[in-house]
Amino acid sequence: VVTGIKGYLKISPNPFSTSTTISFTRIGQSAEGIELRICDLSGRVVRTFPSSLLSLRSSVTWDGRDDNGEAVSAGVYLIKGEIGSKEVSEKVMYVR
């Protein structure tokens, strides 16, 4: 996993309290293989943005909720992405 590859994954604002935008740069033209996951620091996946959702986008918004629509605890989360053959990750801080 490569951390902080400039230009592949951007999070703004960071830290955030209501929502943050996660932007990513595609590698090539294919949307296949693009997936974003938000994990807590123990590694548990709290939110997934599958490739079917990302196929026509270059960004998603996260509102601090998990896949069930429940608010997550304030804290540091890892945004992990598979973009093409690259794995990237960035930290984001959620404050309430």
C-alpha positions in Angstrom: 0.0 0.0 0.0 1.4 3.4 -1.0 0.5 6.3 1.3 0.0 9.8 0.0 0.6 9.4 -3.7 0.2 13.0 -4.8 -2.7 13.3 -7.2 -4.3 9.8 -6.8 -6.4 10.5 -3.7 -7.5 13.8 -2.2 -9.7 14.4 0.8 -11.2 17.9 1.5 -11.9 19.2 4.0 -9.7 17.2 6.4 -10.6 17.2 9.3 -14.4 17.4 8.7 -17.5 17.6 10.8 -20.4 17.2 8.4 -19.0 15.8 5.2 -15.8 15.4 3.2 -15.2 14.9 -0.5 -12.9 12.1 -1.6 -11.5 12.7 -5.0 -9.5 10.2 -7.0 -7.5 10.1 -10.2 -8.2 7.2 -12.6 -5.3 5.3 -14.0 -6.2 4.8 -17.7 -9.8 4.9 -18.9 -11.2 1.9 -17.2 -13.4 2.1 -14.1 -12.8 -1.6 -13.4 -10.8 -2.2 -10.2 -11.7 1.1 -8.6 -13.0 0.7 -5.1 -12.8 2.9 -2.0 -13.2 1.7 1.6 -13.2 3.6 4.8 -11.7 1.7 7.7 -11.4 2.5 11.4 -7.9 2.2 12.9 -8.5 -1.4 13.9 -8.9 -2.2 10.2 -12.7 -2.8 10.3 -14.4 -1.5 7.1 -17.1 1.0 8.0 -18.1 2.2 4.5 -17.5 0.9 1.0 -17.9 2.8 -2.3 -17.9 0.0 -4.9 -16.7 0.2 -8.5 -20.3 0.2 -9.7 -20.9 3.6 -7.9 -17.5 5.0 -9.0 -17.7 4.1 -12.6 -19.0 7.5 -13.7 -17.4 9.6 -11.0 -14.1 11.0 -9.9 -15.2 11.8 -6.4 -17.6 10.7 -3.6 -18.9 12.4 -0.5 -18.7 10.8 2.9 -21.0 12.1 5.6 -19.5 10.2 8.6 -22.0 7.3 8.3 -21.3 3.6 7.9 -22.8 1.2 5.3 -26.0 0.9 7.5 -26.5 4.7 7.6 -25.4 4.9 11.3 -23.1 7.7 12.4 -19.6 6.6 13.2 -17.6 7.7 16.2 -15.4 10.8 15.9 -11.8 9.8 15.2 -9.2 9.0 12.6 -10.2 6.8 9.7 -8.2 5.4 6.8 -9.5 5.8 3.3 -8.2 2.8 1.3 -8.5 2.7 -2.5 -7.7 0.3 -5.2 -7.2 2.3 -8.4 -6.1 0.2 -11.3 -3.2 -1.8 -10.0 -2.3 0.7 -7.3 -3.4 0.5 -3.6 -3.5 3.9 -1.9 -4.5 5.1 1.5 -5.0 8.4 3.3 -6.0 9.4 6.8 -9.1 11.5 7.5 -10.2 12.9 10.8 -13.9 13.1 11.6 -14.8 15.5 14.4 -18.3 16.0 15.8 
